[in-house]
Amino acid sequence: MTSLKTVFMGSPEFSVPVLAALIDAGHDIVCVYAQPPRPAGRGQKEHPCPVHAYALEHGLEVRIPTSFKAPETIIDFQALKADIAVVVAYGLILPKPVLEAPNKGCVNVHASLLPRWRGAAPIHRAILAGDNLSGVCIMQMDEGLDTGPVLLREETPITGTTTASELHDRLSILGARLIVPALEGLVDGTVTPQPQPDQGITYAHKLVKSEGAMDWNRSAVELERKVRAFNPWPGVWFDCQGEKIKVLSAVAETPATPSDQPGTIVDEKLLIACGTGAIRPTCLQRPGKQKLNVEDFLRGFPLGKGTRLG
């Protein structure tokens, strides 16, 4: 296909395979926009985000504005005279002048089956809600929140063991596979943008760290989904003996006694009563310690039947 003058806008690891696919397809990446470096690690030294680092490795120009509110930032973008802009988890709101600057506009790689799970955390919210399907949509961007018409979409299953980390990686690869044919179809007219339906709209609100706290009054099924949905971030935990214990994997079961109070350990292998059912953590981690299966964890941190967890 014809090489397009392309602006790429993305930040996290999820975005990198899409940028790689565009480069491999021969598109002319005239500039990459990414989030500014952030402090990370023990020394809190500033590190470029994954897209920034990948772009530098491939000799691409990188810009890292903190917003598009300054007129000169918009003017600099318009001056690129791009054919298309590809946006993948960039992290900044694009104003109308930016959306309209490229000849073919801006397209977004979104990790859900729109209009379900518009917004910031579609992967996590889909698992948390118990969805059995996820996917990727390549859509044309407008001023709304993930409201533009869809060029291509593809589904992928969510099973009872799928974690956010696993689904993230799968959707990242799927987005990379779809972006090149989506651009080709947009240019040659073989792909017709499909407006999103008015039914089935949901919003994937941004995750906050406090959501990771175990609320034993919830059902065991909900809590098991939370463990998978919040893996690896923000993680799931409960407080016990002054420590924040992370739950890295768990299974939902039926409690030994339905009348057990939520948060009560009901057997010697850490089965914990919930609002409905019970949950058994299978992998746990104390602060600063290694991950352990439940048997090894209990040897070093005994929690007997009848213990009430906070």
N, C-alpha and C positions, 0 to 999 in steps of 0.2 A: 504494500500500500504506500501511498504518498507519505513522506516524512513530514510530520507536523511540528511547527515551532511550538514547543510545549513548556508551560510553566508547571512545575510540580510543587504541591503544597502539602506537607505532611510532617509528622514528628516522631511517633513511637515506632517500635519494632514492627508493628502490624503493617505499617505503610511501606516498608522497605521492599518487599517482593514486588509490589506494584511499580515502584520506581525502576527496579531491575528489569521488569518485563518491558517497560517503555524503552529503556536503553537498548535491550536486546532486539527489540523490533525495529530499531533504527530511527526512532523519533529524535528530533533535535531538542534536547533539554536546555532551553536558553537560560533558565534560572530555577533554583530551588529555594522555596521559602520553608522555614522550620522555626520551631520554638527556640528561644534563646537558651544557652547553656544554663544548667541548674546545678547547685551543690549536690554532691552524692558521695557515698562511701564514708569511711571513718574519719577521713581528714576533711570531709565536706568541701573538697575541691570541685570547681566547676567543670562539668563534662558536657560536651555537645550531645544532643539527643541522637538516637540511632539514624534518622534520616540525614541529619547534618553530617554525621561522621561518614556515612556511606557516600554522600555527595562529594565530600572532600576527597575521598579515596579515588573517585572517578573524575576528578578535575573539574567539577561543576561549580559555577558561581552559587553562593549561598547567601541569602538575606534572612535576618532574624529580627524583624520588627516586633515590638511588644503589642502593637495594635495597628489598625488602619484608620485611626482617627485623624492623624496628621495629613494635611493635604499633600505634602511632598511625598509621603509614602504611596499614596494613590497615583500621583503623577509618575513616580518611578516605575510603578507596575504597568501603567498604561504605555509607557515609553518602550516596553519590551516588544510591543506589537505582536503578541503571541496569536497563534491560531486557536489554541485551546489551553485551558488550565485544568489539571487533574488534581483533585483535593481528596486526601485520605487521612482522616483523623488529625487534621492540622491543629485545631485547638483555638483558632481565632475566628471571630465573626467577620465575614466579608461584606462590605457595603455594596450598594447597587452599582456604583461606578467601576468597582473591581469585577463584579460578576459579569458586567456587560463589556469589559475591555477586550477580551479575546474575541476573534472573529466568530468562533463557534461556541463562545460562552465558556462556562465552567461545568465540569462533570465531577460527581462525587461517588466514591466507592463506600457504600454504607453496609454495615454488618448486620442487616436484618432483612426480613421480607416485608418491605414497606407496603401499607402504612403502619404495620405493627412495629412497635419499638422505634419510633422516631426519637432522636436525642442522643445523649452522651454515653449511655452504658447499655447498649442493646444486647450484648452478649450475656452479661450478668443477669439482666432482667428476664431474658428469655428462659434461662435455666431456673431462676428463682420462681418464676410463674408456673413451671412445670410444662412448658411448651415441648412438643415432640418434634418440631421442625424449626430450623433457622435457615440462614442463607445470606446471600449477598445481592444487593441491587446496585447497578450502575445507573445513576440518575442525573438529569440535567438540573443544575442548581437555580433556585430563585431566591427571593428574599425571605421565604418562610423557613421554618425549622424542618428540614428534610421533607419538604412538600412537593418537590419538582417531579416532572414526569420521568418514568423509568424506561431506560433503553434496553437493558438486559437484566435478568435475574436467574439465580440458580439456587435450589434448595439443598440442604444437607440435614441428616437426622440428628436429634438430640436424644440420647439414650439415658437410662437410669444410672449410668456411671460417668456420663460426660461431665468434665470439669470446664470451668471458664478458660483455663489455660489450653486445654485440648481444642476447644471450639475456636478460640482465638487463632490458633495456628492453622486450623483447617480453613477458616474463613479468609485468613490472610492470603493463603495459597489460591483459594477460589477467586478472590478479587483480582489477583495477578493474572489468572487465566482468562478472566472475562474482559479486562480493560482494553486489550488490543482489538479484539473483534468488535467491541462496543464502539470504539473510536472509528474503526473502519466502516462500520455500518452507518454511523452518524454522517460521515463524510460522503459516502457514495449513495446514501438514501435507502439502503436495504434494511435499516432498522428504524422503525417508527416509534417515537416516544409515546409511551402510554401513560395518560393521567392516572394518578393514584385514586382509588375509590374513596368515597366519603365514609364507608363503613369499615369497622375494624381498626380504627386509629387508637394507638396507645403510645405513651411517652416513657422513655427509658431515662428517668432522672439520674443525674450524676450520683455516684456512690460517695458516701461519707464514711469515715472510719468507724464511727460509733455504731453503724449498722451491723458490724461484725459481732457484737455482744450476743451471746446465747440467751434467748428469752424462753425459759422452760415452759411457760404457759402456752407457747405455740405448739402445733402438732409436730410429732416426730418427722412426718413427711416433709413439712415446711423446713424444719431445721436441717434435715439431711440435704435438701436442695440448696440451702444456704451455704453449707460446707462446700459443696461443689461449685456454686456460683461465685463464691468469694475466694476461690483458690486461683491465683496466689494472693491477690489483694482485694479487699483490705484484710482478709483472713477472718477466721471465726475463733472465738475464745470464750472461756468462762473464768470467773475469779474463784480461787480456792486457796485458803491458808495464806493469803496475802500475795499470791502469785497469779499472773494472767496466763492461763494454760491454753495454748493453741490447739484447736481440733483440725487436723489436716485431712482426715477422712473419717467416715462414719456410715453406719447402716441403720435404717429405721426398723424397729421390731415391735412386737406386742408386749406390753408390760406384764410382769408376773401377777400383779394385783392392780386391777383397774382403778382402785381407790387411792393408790399411792399419790402423795402430793407432788406436783411438778417440781423437778430439781432434786428429787430423792433418788439415791442409788439403790436399786432393787435387787441386785445380785452381786456376786463377788468378782464379776468381770466387767464392771463399770457400765451396766445397763441403767440408763437414767430415765426416770418417768418424765413425760411431757404432758402438755394439756390434753393431747390425744396420742395414745401409743407411747413408745419409748425409743430412745436412740442409744446406740452403742458406738462410742468413738473407737476407731480401729488404729488410728495413728495420731499421736499427740506430741507436744513439744513444750517444755518448760522454758522460761526466759533464759537465753544464753546457752541452752543445752541442745543436744542433737535430737532429731526426730526418732521416736520409738514406737513400736507396736504396743498395743494396750497391755499385753502381758509384761513386757520389759518395763513399761512405764510404771505399772503398779508395784513392781518389785522395788523401785527406787522412790516411789511416792504413793504409799498405801492409801487407798480410799475404800473403806469397807461398806458393806450393805447397811443401809439406814442413814448414811451420811447425806446431809442436805447441802446442796451446792448453791452458791449465790448466783 
